[in-house]
């Protein structure tokens, strides 16, 4: 009895999987799905794998490497998102999955939750601390503006600056909305901070103040200024920064890290510079007050001088008594001079009468004999000293000659020792010089800055290299770096120490 044969064609597993794949892709070419992210896995090759689920079902999802850069959100488990993509199958695991084209948070509530989570995390890192904020310059020499060059914001800022106090404005054009907006704003902030202090080589000078400005919009429109890359760029910059994003009711994360927050771009221009007319009025008022103060001070000094002049006595009254004493002294002076001269004359006469010429002659003879004996002794002592000095000089001359010969011999020995040391040092330098290694066929590799390159891991593709041989240098460009396993270093050689006091050779003296 023959078994009944079914009228169904036999399919292989691959054929059945291909048929299912075509059926699903034809029926669900593009779908838009809302759900909660489950397990999220960032693969090393750039792909992102995740689970999208709700309270009763789960579907696998994948973001290919080319699409991943367009997803600005950091995917985490529990985040509710809306996904647009193609539905397909993965035959190797007999499962269907969605290939993501776009991914965005599910509504304003999710965006606000994500914004609050990012805000709390950045605050915990200390990026919003008031101690980090700088004071704005009173009158900046130049102002850098980061905004769209075609919007009304830049016109409002320039118009307000020209009305208040015209300043040099350097505009860095960026996109203020869209996929690449956050990266362009962060690059603009870093670019302003990287400019030199003074203009050189075609590069403008660094501005004294930065204004990041954008007009009003929805939370999604302003989301670029909530990105972590923009917040960190503003925190790392050292130029004072004013955030003027949106209207007064719009709040973004850059407002918390900026040194000042302006409710509107026009208000940012008002914060940046004072009113020139008000400054002129203030300076004029201060000048008038200073001049009035100087006049009052001069008038007070003049009044004090008049009072002091009135209090001083008359010159004739002050000099009357001294003049009278001078007249009395000048009248008594001739009599006093005559009396003094007469008394000295009488005293000299008495002394002259007591002098005797004979006594004076005897005294002179005794002094002459005494001086003669002293002169003889002085001559004898001088002759003896001369002879002794000549003897000492001859003796010292012999010692100097002996010392000179010893010095010549010592200098010769020292020069020989130094020459030998110099030769040994030259030999040692030659032995340790890397040029000896180059002469044996090796080469010395330096980077573009002239620093030696020790390992291949420090060289990236396209790096300019300078290779030095024993007979010259060659420039080169590095290709792909290939790192080989490092060999185990040889153990250091140890010199055998000769035992003290034993063995062959000369023994120890101790």
C-alpha positions in Angstrom: 0.0 0.0 0.0 1.5 3.3 -1.1 1.6 6.3 1.3 -0.4 9.3 0.4 1.7 12.1 -1.1 1.0 15.7 -0.1 0.6 18.3 -2.9 2.9 20.8 -1.1 6.3 21.8 -2.5 9.4 21.0 -0.4 11.3 24.1 0.6 14.8 24.4 2.2 15.3 26.4 5.3 17.0 29.2 3.4 14.2 29.4 0.8 11.6 29.6 3.5 13.6 32.3 5.4 14.0 34.3 2.1 10.3 34.0 1.4 9.4 35.3 4.9 11.9 38.1 4.5 10.4 39.2 1.2 6.9 38.9 2.6 7.7 41.1 5.7 9.6 43.7 3.8 6.9 44.0 1.1 4.1 44.3 3.7 6.0 46.6 6.1 8.4 48.7 3.9 8.6 51.6 6.4 7.0 51.7 9.8 6.9 54.2 12.7 7.0 52.6 16.1 6.9 54.0 19.6 8.2 52.1 22.5 10.7 51.9 25.4 14.3 50.9 24.9 15.4 47.7 26.6 19.0 46.4 26.5 21.2 48.7 24.4 24.6 47.5 23.0 27.1 49.7 21.2 29.2 47.3 19.0 32.9 48.0 18.4 32.4 48.3 14.6 30.0 51.2 15.1 26.6 49.4 14.9 24.1 49.8 17.7 21.8 46.9 18.8 18.8 47.3 21.1 15.4 46.0 22.2 12.2 48.0 21.7 9.4 47.0 23.9 6.1 47.9 25.5 4.1 46.2 28.3 3.3 43.1 26.2 5.8 42.7 23.2 9.4 43.2 22.3 11.1 43.7 18.9 14.9 43.8 18.1 16.3 46.9 16.5 19.6 47.8 14.8 21.2 51.1 13.9 23.9 50.7 11.2 27.2 52.5 11.4 26.3 55.0 8.7 23.1 56.0 10.5 24.5 56.1 14.1 26.2 59.6 13.7 22.8 61.1 13.0 21.3 59.9 16.3 22.2 62.6 18.7 20.6 61.0 21.8 22.6 58.8 24.1 20.5 55.6 24.0 19.9 54.1 27.5 17.5 51.5 28.8 14.2 52.9 29.8 14.2 55.8 27.3 10.9 56.1 25.4 11.5 56.8 21.7 9.8 57.0 18.4 11.6 55.1 15.6 11.1 55.2 11.8 12.7 52.4 9.8 12.4 49.3 7.7 11.1 46.0 9.0 13.2 43.0 8.0 14.2 39.5 9.2 17.5 38.0 10.5 17.4 34.4 9.2 20.4 33.2 11.3 18.3 33.6 14.5 14.8 33.3 13.0 13.8 36.7 14.2 12.5 39.9 12.7 14.0 43.3 13.5 13.6 46.9 12.6 16.5 48.8 10.8 16.4 52.3 12.2 16.5 55.4 9.9 15.5 58.0 12.5 15.2 58.0 16.2 13.8 60.8 18.5 12.4 61.0 22.0 8.8 60.3 22.4 7.3 63.7 23.0 8.2 66.7 25.1 7.9 64.8 28.3 10.7 62.5 27.3 12.8 65.4 26.2 12.2 67.1 29.5 13.1 64.0 31.4 16.3 63.6 29.4 17.1 67.3 29.9 16.6 67.0 33.7 18.8 63.9 33.9 21.6 65.6 31.9 21.2 68.8 33.9 21.6 66.9 37.3 24.6 64.9 36.0 26.4 68.0 34.8 25.6 69.9 38.0 27.0 67.0 40.0 30.3 67.4 38.1 30.4 71.1 39.2 30.0 72.7 35.8 27.3 75.0 37.0 29.1 76.2 40.2 29.1 80.0 40.6 32.7 79.9 41.6 33.7 79.0 38.1 31.9 82.0 36.5 33.9 85.0 35.4 33.2 88.7 35.5 32.4 90.3 32.2 34.8 93.0 31.0 33.5 96.5 31.5 34.4 97.6 27.9 35.6 94.7 25.7 37.8 95.7 22.8 36.3 93.1 20.5 33.2 90.8 20.8 32.8 87.4 19.2 29.3 86.4 18.2 28.3 82.8 17.5 25.1 82.6 15.6 23.5 82.2 12.2 24.8 84.9 9.8 21.5 85.1 8.0 19.0 85.5 10.9 17.6 88.6 12.6 19.6 87.9 15.7 23.0 89.1 14.3 21.3 92.3 13.0 19.7 93.0 16.4 23.0 92.5 18.1 25.0 94.7 15.7 22.3 97.4 15.8 22.2 97.5 19.6 26.0 97.6 19.9 26.2 100.5 17.4 23.5 102.4 19.4 25.2 101.8 22.8 29.0 101.7 22.2 30.4 100.6 18.8 32.8 97.8 19.2 34.7 95.4 16.9 32.5 92.4 16.2 33.9 89.0 15.0 31.0 86.7 13.8 31.5 82.9 13.7 28.7 81.6 11.5 27.1 78.3 12.7 23.9 76.4 12.3 21.6 77.0 15.2 19.3 74.1 14.5 19.7 70.7 13.1 21.9 67.6 13.2 25.4 69.3 13.0 24.3 72.5 15.0 25.7 71.3 18.4 29.1 70.3 16.9 29.4 73.6 15.1 28.6 75.7 18.2 31.1 73.7 20.3 33.8 74.1 17.6 33.1 77.9 17.4 33.5 78.3 21.2 36.8 76.3 21.1 37.9 78.2 18.0 37.5 81.6 19.6 39.4 80.5 22.7 42.2 79.1 20.5 42.8 82.4 18.7 46.1 84.3 19.6 46.0 87.3 21.8 47.2 89.5 19.0 46.4 89.3 15.3 49.2 87.5 13.4 49.7 85.6 10.1 46.2 86.4 8.9 44.5 85.2 12.1 42.3 87.7 14.0 42.9 88.5 17.6 41.1 86.7 20.4 37.9 88.5 21.4 37.4 89.8 25.0 33.8 88.5 25.2 31.7 85.8 23.4 28.0 85.9 22.8 26.2 82.7 21.9 22.8 83.8 20.4 19.7 82.3 18.9 16.1 83.4 18.5 13.2 81.8 20.2 11.8 78.4 19.3 10.4 75.1 20.7 12.3 72.7 22.9 13.2 70.7 19.9 14.5 73.7 18.0 16.7 74.7 20.9 17.9 71.2 21.7 21.3 71.8 20.2 22.1 74.1 23.1 21.2 71.3 25.5 23.8 69.0 24.1 26.6 67.9 26.4 29.3 68.8 23.8 28.2 72.5 23.8 27.9 72.7 27.6 31.4 71.2 28.1 32.9 73.5 25.4 31.5 76.6 27.2 32.8 75.3 30.5 36.3 74.7 29.2 36.7 78.1 27.6 38.4 80.9 29.4 36.9 83.8 27.6 33.8 85.3 29.4 30.6 84.0 27.7 27.1 85.4 27.5 24.3 82.9 26.7 21.4 84.5 24.7 19.5 81.5 23.4 15.7 81.9 22.9 13.4 84.3 24.7 13.2 85.1 28.4 11.1 82.0 29.1 13.4 79.6 27.2 16.0 77.9 29.4 18.8 75.7 28.0 21.8 74.0 29.7 24.3 76.5 28.2 22.5 79.2 30.3 23.6 77.4 33.5 27.3 77.1 32.5 27.6 80.5 30.9 29.1 83.4 32.9 26.0 85.5 32.2 22.5 84.6 30.8 20.7 87.2 28.7 16.9 86.8 28.2 17.2 87.9 24.6 20.1 88.5 22.1 19.4 92.3 22.3 19.8 92.1 26.1 23.1 90.3 25.6 24.3 93.3 23.5 23.2 95.6 26.4 25.1 93.4 28.9 28.2 93.4 26.7 28.9 97.2 26.5 27.8 100.2 28.5 26.0 103.2 26.9 28.6 105.5 25.4 26.4 108.7 26.0 25.9 107.7 29.6 29.7 107.2 30.1 30.4 110.6 28.5 27.9 112.3 30.8 29.3 110.4 33.8 32.9 111.4 32.8 31.8 115.0 32.3 30.0 115.1 35.7 33.0 113.6 37.4 35.3 116.2 35.7 33.0 119.1 36.9 32.9 117.7 40.4 36.7 117.3 40.4 37.2 120.9 39.2 34.7 122.2 41.8 36.4 120.2 44.5 39.8 121.6 43.4 38.4 125.2 43.5 36.9 124.7 47.0 40.2 123.2 48.2 42.2 126.2 46.7 39.8 128.7 48.3 40.1 126.9 51.7 43.9 127.1 51.4 43.7 130.8 50.5 41.5 131.5 53.5 43.9 129.6 55.8 46.8 131.6 54.4 45.0 134.9 55.0 44.2 133.9 58.6 47.8 132.8 59.2 49.1 136.1 57.7 46.8 138.1 60.0 48.0 136.1 63.1 51.7 136.8 62.3 53.3 139.7 64.3 54.8 142.9 62.6 58.4 142.5 61.4 59.5 145.8 63.0 58.0 144.6 66.3 59.8 141.3 66.1 63.2 142.8 65.3 63.1 145.8 67.6 64.6 144.1 70.7 67.4 142.2 68.7 68.2 145.4 67.0 68.6 147.3 70.3 70.8 144.5 71.8 73.0 144.7 68.7 73.4 148.5 69.1 74.5 148.1 72.7 77.0 145.3 71.8 78.5 147.3 69.0 79.0 150.3 71.2 80.8 148.2 73.9 83.0 146.2 71.5 85.9 148.8 71.0 86.4 149.1 74.8 86.5 145.4 75.3 89.1 144.9 72.5 91.4 147.5 73.9 91.2 146.0 77.4 91.8 142.5 76.1 94.9 143.7 74.1 96.3 145.5 77.1 96.0 142.4 79.4 97.8 140.2 76.8 100.6 142.7 76.4 101.2 142.8 80.1 101.3 139.0 80.3 103.8 138.7 77.4 106.1 141.3 78.9 106.2 139.4 82.2 107.1 136.1 80.4 109.8 137.8 78.3 111.5 139.3 81.4 111.8 135.8 82.9 113.6 134.4 79.9 117.5 134.3 80.0 119.6 134.1 76.9 122.3 132.0 78.6 119.9 129.3 79.6 118.4 129.2 76.1 121.9 128.6 74.6 122.7 125.7 77.1 119.3 124.1 76.4 120.0 124.3 72.6 123.4 122.7 73.0 122.0 119.8 75.0 119.3 119.2 72.4 121.9 119.3 69.6 124.1 116.6 71.4 121.1 114.4 72.0 120.0 114.7 68.4 123.5 113.8 67.2 123.6 110.6 69.3 120.2 109.6 68.0 121.4 110.2 64.4 124.5 107.9 64.9 122.3 105.1 66.4 119.8 105.5 63.6 122.6 105.2 60.9 124.0 102.0 62.5 120.6 100.5 62.9 119.7 101.3 59.2 123.0 99.7 58.0 122.3 96.5 60.0 118.7 96.4 58.7 119.9 96.8 55.1 122.4 93.9 55.4 119.7 91.6 57.0 117.2 92.5 54.3 119.7 91.6 51.6 120.4 88.3 53.3 116.6 87.5 53.5 116.1 88.6 49.9 118.8 86.2 48.7 117.4 83.4 50.8 113.8 84.0 49.4 115.1 84.2 45.9 116.6 80.7 46.2 113.3 79.4 47.7 111.3 81.0 44.8 113.6 79.3 42.3 113.1 75.9 43.9 109.3 76.5 44.1 109.3 77.5 40.4 111.0 74.2 39.3 108.6 72.2 41.5 105.6 74.1 40.0 106.8 73.4 36.4 107.1 69.7 37.2 103.7 69.6 38.9 102.1 71.5 35.9 103.6 69.0 33.5 102.2 66.0 35.5 98.8 67.6 35.8 98.7 68.4 32.1 99.6 64.8 31.3 96.9 63.5 33.6 94.2 65.9 32.1 95.3 64.9 28.5 94.9 61.2 29.4 91.5 61.8 31.0 90.4 63.9 27.9 91.4 61.0 25.6 89.6 58.5 27.7 86.5 60.7 27.8 86.6 61.1 24.0 86.9 57.4 23.6 84.0 56.8 25.9 81.9 59.5 24.1 82.7 57.9 20.8 81.6 54.5 22.2 78.4 55.8 23.6 77.5 58.1 20.7 74.5 57.1 18.6 76.6 57.9 15.4 78.6 54.8 16.0 75.3 52.8 15.9 74.3 54.7 12.7 77.6 53.7 11.2 76.8 50.0 11.8 73.7 50.3 9.6 71.0 51.5 12.0 68.9 54.7 11.6 67.5 57.3 14.0 63.8 58.2 13.5 62.4 61.6 14.6 59.0 63.1 14.4 58.0 66.4 12.7 59.1 68.4 15.9 62.5 66.8 16.0 61.8 64.5 18.9 63.1 60.9 18.7 60.5 58.2 18.1 61.0 55.2 20.5 58.0 53.0 19.7 55.7 52.3 16.8 52.6 53.0 18.9 53.4 56.7 19.0 53.3 57.0 15.2 50.0 57.4 13.3 49.4 57.1 9.6 50.4 60.3 7.7 52.9 61.5 10.3 55.9 63.3 8.9 59.2 61.5 9.9 62.9 62.4 9.7 65.2 59.4 9.3 68.9 60.0 10.0 71.5 57.7 8.6 75.3 57.8 9.1 75.7 59.9 5.9 72.6 62.1 6.0 68.9 62.5 6.6 65.8 61.4 4.6 62.2 62.7 5.1 59.4 60.2 5.1 55.6 59.9 5.7 54.4 57.0 8.0 52.0 54.5 6.7 49.9 52.0 8.7 51.6 51.2 12.0 52.2 47.5 12.7 53.2 46.7 16.3 55.2 43.5 16.9 55.2 41.7 20.3 58.1 43.0 22.4 60.9 40.6 23.2 61.8 39.9 26.7 64.8 42.0 27.7 68.1 40.2 28.4 69.0 40.1 32.1 71.8 42.5 33.0 75.3 41.1 33.1 76.7 40.8 36.6 80.4 41.1 37.2 81.9 38.5 39.4 83.5 40.0 42.4 86.9 38.7 43.3 86.9 37.4 46.9 88.7 39.5 49.4 91.8 38.0 51.0 91.7 34.8 49.0 92.4 33.2 45.7 95.3 33.8 43.4 97.0 37.1 42.8 97.9 39.6 45.4 96.3 39.0 48.8 94.6 41.4 51.1 96.6 43.5 53.4 93.8 43.5 56.1 
